[in-house]
């Protein structure tokens, strides 16, 4: 279950993350009027911007028209399954795979 699915039952506003690639990282300050900047990379010239779920498409349209923006992507955070059963299943599968690899490596040494 994603965070936004959990928030659906509350009165909190759902948020969407946008990855905004910039021509110059100094333009990140122009993004403040659109949402909350939670991360910026000087080297790769991008920012992660959180905006209200209701305004996502409108903000993407506005940002794409800006000359300082190269590209915009939506984050995939809503697609992550945070259910404890799913996480436990993934951990057990990884442990099984790791055990098989250890056995395989042990057989190769002998």
C-alpha positions as CSV (number, residue, x, y, z in Angstrom):
1,X,0.0,0.0,0.0
2,X,1.4,3.4,-1.0
3,X,1.6,6.5,1.2
4,X,-1.0,8.3,-0.9
5,X,-3.4,5.3,-0.5
6,X,-3.0,5.6,3.2
7,X,-3.6,9.3,3.1
8,X,-6.9,8.8,1.2
9,X,-8.7,8.1,4.4
10,X,-7.4,11.2,6.1
11,X,-7.9,14.9,5.4
12,X,-4.3,15.4,4.4
13,X,-3.5,16.5,0.9
14,X,-2.1,13.9,-1.5
15,X,1.3,14.9,-3.0
16,X,3.0,13.9,-6.2
17,X,6.8,14.0,-6.7
18,X,8.2,15.5,-9.9
19,X,11.7,15.2,-11.1
20,X,12.6,18.4,-12.9
21,X,15.8,18.5,-15.0
22,X,17.2,22.0,-15.4
23,X,19.5,23.7,-17.9
24,X,21.3,25.3,-15.0
25,X,21.0,24.3,-11.3
26,X,20.8,28.0,-10.3
27,X,17.3,28.0,-11.8
28,X,16.1,25.7,-9.0
29,X,14.9,28.8,-7.0
30,X,12.4,29.5,-9.7
31,X,10.7,26.2,-8.9
32,X,9.8,27.3,-5.3
33,X,6.5,28.9,-6.4
34,X,5.3,25.6,-7.9
35,X,5.9,23.3,-4.9
36,X,8.3,22.1,-2.2
37,X,11.9,21.3,-3.3
38,X,13.0,18.3,-1.3
39,X,16.2,17.5,-3.1
40,X,18.5,19.0,-5.7
41,X,21.6,17.6,-7.4
42,X,24.1,20.2,-8.5
43,X,26.1,17.6,-10.6
44,X,23.2,16.1,-12.5
45,X,21.1,19.4,-12.5
46,X,17.8,18.1,-11.3
47,X,15.4,18.8,-8.4
48,X,12.7,16.7,-6.8
49,X,9.7,18.8,-6.4
50,X,6.5,17.8,-4.4
51,X,3.2,19.3,-5.6
52,X,-0.4,18.8,-4.7
53,X,-1.9,15.8,-6.5
54,X,-4.8,17.9,-7.9
55,X,-2.4,20.4,-9.6
56,X,0.1,17.9,-11.1
57,X,-1.0,18.1,-14.8
58,X,-1.4,21.9,-14.7
59,X,2.1,22.4,-13.1
60,X,3.7,20.0,-15.6
61,X,2.2,22.0,-18.5
62,X,3.4,25.3,-17.0
63,X,6.9,23.9,-16.3
64,X,7.4,22.3,-19.7
65,X,6.8,25.8,-21.2
66,X,9.6,27.3,-19.2
67,X,12.9,27.8,-21.0
68,X,15.1,26.7,-18.0
69,X,13.4,23.2,-17.8
70,X,14.8,20.4,-19.9
71,X,12.5,17.5,-18.9
72,X,10.0,16.5,-16.3
73,X,9.2,13.0,-14.9
74,X,6.7,11.8,-12.3
75,X,8.2,9.8,-9.5
76,X,7.2,6.2,-9.1
77,X,6.7,6.3,-5.4
78,X,3.0,5.5,-5.6
79,X,3.9,2.2,-7.4
80,X,6.0,0.9,-4.4
81,X,4.2,-1.7,-2.4
82,X,4.9,-1.0,1.3
83,X,2.6,-3.8,2.6
84,X,4.5,-5.8,5.3
85,X,3.5,-9.1,3.8
86,X,5.0,-8.1,0.4
87,X,8.2,-6.9,2.0
88,X,8.6,-10.1,4.0
89,X,8.1,-12.1,0.9
90,X,10.8,-10.2,-0.9
91,X,13.2,-10.6,2.0
92,X,12.6,-14.4,2.1
93,X,13.1,-14.7,-1.7
94,X,16.3,-12.7,-1.5
95,X,17.5,-14.9,1.4
96,X,16.7,-18.1,-0.6
97,X,18.6,-16.7,-3.7
98,X,21.6,-15.7,-1.6
99,X,21.7,-19.2,0.0
100,X,21.6,-20.8,-3.5
101,X,24.4,-18.6,-4.7
102,X,26.5,-19.5,-1.6
103,X,26.0,-23.2,-2.2
104,X,26.9,-22.8,-5.9
105,X,30.1,-20.9,-5.0
106,X,31.0,-23.4,-2.4
107,X,30.6,-26.2,-5.0
108,X,32.8,-24.4,-7.4
109,X,35.6,-24.0,-4.9
110,X,35.7,-27.8,-4.3
